[in-house]
Every structure is written in structure tokens, then in C-alpha cells.
Amino acid sequence: MNKILTGAAFVLCSAVSLHASAGGNIDSGKAVTVKYGCASCHGADFNSPIDPTYPRIAGQHADYLAHALTAYKRGGDAMNGRSHAIMGGMAKPLTDKDIADVSAYLASLPGSLARVK
């Protein structure tokens, strides 16, 4: 029984690990940000938002960006969802591939965020 549980845990961890390391396409992500006009709020460089309450997303960690976009897509009433009138509407039509691509693109940009090593 232990061998079965150990094997199942290994397979599950491997699948999660592969999913987590799968990156998006930077060029496709750039196209998605243009299509949805992300720069209109977050700034042309994604580091100069039009409102100080909007986040600077250039150079942010891709996994965080993907998590945030997925949460906005789920909405505030869903488990692990986020409620925001603008971002909810922007994220709703995004596919999982779009989210991975946008996250990869934004993470590739130079930003002013401090990274802890």
C-alpha cells in the first residue's frame, strides 16, 4: 500500500511541477496585452500606471501574474477569486494560454520591483 501511495504522490508532484515550469510565449503575450489595451491603465511600459493605486506589473513574477489573472477571471464570489470591476471584465475572456503568455511577457519586461534572491 505504501508503494502505491508513494507512486501516486510522485506522479502527482511530477504533473504539478511540469505545469508550474511550463512558460508562456512572450510574443503572444505582447499581442494579448495590445488586443485588450492593458497599457491604457498600467502604462505603456507597464511600470507607469495612470493611477497610483494600479499596480506596476512589468518585471513581476510570472507565477504571481498568472495567479492574479486567474483570480480576477474567477471573480470575487468564487473560491480564491478576486473582485475588481475593471480587471474582472478584462480577465474573463482570457484562456489559460493567454494568461500564461501575458504572464511570461510582463515578467520579461524591465521593472522597478525589487527582487529578493
C-alpha positions as CSV (number, residue, x, y, z in Angstrom):
1,M,0.0,0.0,0.0
2,N,2.9,2.4,0.8
3,K,4.4,1.8,-2.6
4,I,1.1,2.7,-4.3
5,L,0.7,5.9,-2.3
6,T,4.3,6.8,-2.8
7,G,4.0,6.2,-6.6
8,A,0.8,8.2,-6.8
9,A,2.4,11.1,-4.9
10,F,5.3,11.0,-7.2
11,V,3.1,11.2,-10.3
12,L,1.0,14.0,-8.9
13,C,4.1,16.0,-7.9
14,S,5.6,15.5,-11.3
15,A,2.5,16.7,-13.0
16,V,2.3,19.8,-10.9
17,S,5.9,20.5,-11.3
18,L,5.7,20.3,-15.1
19,H,2.7,22.6,-15.2
20,A,4.4,25.1,-12.9
21,S,7.5,25.2,-15.1
22,A,5.6,25.5,-18.4
23,G,6.1,29.1,-19.6
24,G,4.1,31.2,-21.9
25,N,5.0,32.7,-25.2
26,I,6.3,36.2,-24.8
27,D,5.4,37.4,-28.3
28,S,1.9,36.0,-28.0
29,G,1.6,37.7,-24.6
30,K,2.5,41.0,-26.0
31,A,-0.2,40.6,-28.7
32,V,-2.8,39.8,-26.0
33,T,-1.8,42.9,-24.0
34,V,-2.2,45.0,-27.1
35,K,-5.5,43.4,-28.0
36,Y,-7.0,44.1,-24.6
37,G,-5.4,47.5,-24.1
38,C,-3.6,46.7,-20.9
39,A,-1.3,49.6,-21.3
40,S,-4.2,52.1,-21.1
41,C,-4.2,51.6,-17.3
42,H,-0.9,50.1,-16.5
43,G,1.2,52.4,-18.7
44,A,3.0,51.9,-22.0
45,D,5.9,50.4,-20.2
46,F,3.6,48.5,-17.7
47,N,5.7,50.3,-15.0
48,S,3.9,53.7,-15.1
49,P,0.2,53.2,-14.3
50,I,-2.2,56.0,-14.9
51,D,-3.4,55.8,-11.3
52,P,-1.1,55.3,-8.3
53,T,-3.4,52.6,-6.9
54,Y,-2.9,50.5,-10.1
55,P,0.0,48.0,-9.8
56,R,3.3,48.2,-11.7
57,I,3.3,44.8,-13.4
58,A,6.5,45.0,-15.5
59,G,9.0,42.5,-14.2
60,Q,6.6,40.9,-11.8
61,H,7.0,37.2,-11.2
62,A,5.1,35.3,-13.9
63,D,3.6,32.8,-11.5
64,Y,2.1,35.7,-9.4
65,L,0.7,37.4,-12.5
66,A,-0.9,34.1,-13.7
67,H,-2.4,33.6,-10.3
68,A,-3.8,37.1,-10.1
69,L,-5.3,37.0,-13.6
70,T,-6.8,33.6,-12.9
71,A,-8.3,35.0,-9.6
72,Y,-9.8,38.0,-11.5
73,K,-11.2,35.7,-14.1
74,R,-12.9,33.6,-11.3
75,G,-14.4,36.7,-9.7
76,G,-14.9,37.7,-6.1
77,D,-17.6,35.2,-5.4
78,A,-15.5,32.2,-6.3
79,M,-13.0,30.4,-4.1
80,N,-9.7,32.2,-4.4
81,G,-11.3,34.8,-6.7
82,R,-10.7,38.5,-6.8
83,S,-13.3,41.2,-7.2
84,H,-12.4,44.2,-9.3
85,A,-14.9,45.7,-11.8
86,I,-12.3,46.5,-14.5
87,M,-9.9,43.6,-14.1
88,G,-12.8,41.1,-13.8
89,G,-14.1,42.2,-17.2
90,M,-10.6,42.2,-18.7
91,A,-9.7,38.7,-17.4
92,K,-13.0,36.9,-18.1
93,P,-12.3,36.2,-21.8
94,L,-8.7,35.1,-21.3
95,T,-7.8,31.5,-21.9
96,D,-5.3,29.6,-19.8
97,K,-2.8,30.0,-22.7
98,D,-3.5,33.8,-22.8
99,I,-2.8,34.0,-19.1
100,A,0.4,32.1,-19.4
101,D,1.5,34.2,-22.4
102,V,0.7,37.5,-20.8
103,S,2.4,36.5,-17.6
104,A,5.6,35.5,-19.5
105,Y,5.6,38.7,-21.5
106,L,5.1,41.0,-18.4
107,A,7.7,39.1,-16.4
108,S,10.2,39.6,-19.2
109,L,9.9,43.4,-19.1
110,P,12.3,45.5,-17.0
111,G,10.5,46.8,-14.0
112,S,11.2,48.7,-10.8
113,L,10.2,45.9,-8.5
114,A,12.9,44.8,-6.0
115,R,13.6,41.0,-6.2
116,V,14.8,39.2,-3.1
117,K,17.3,36.5,-4.0
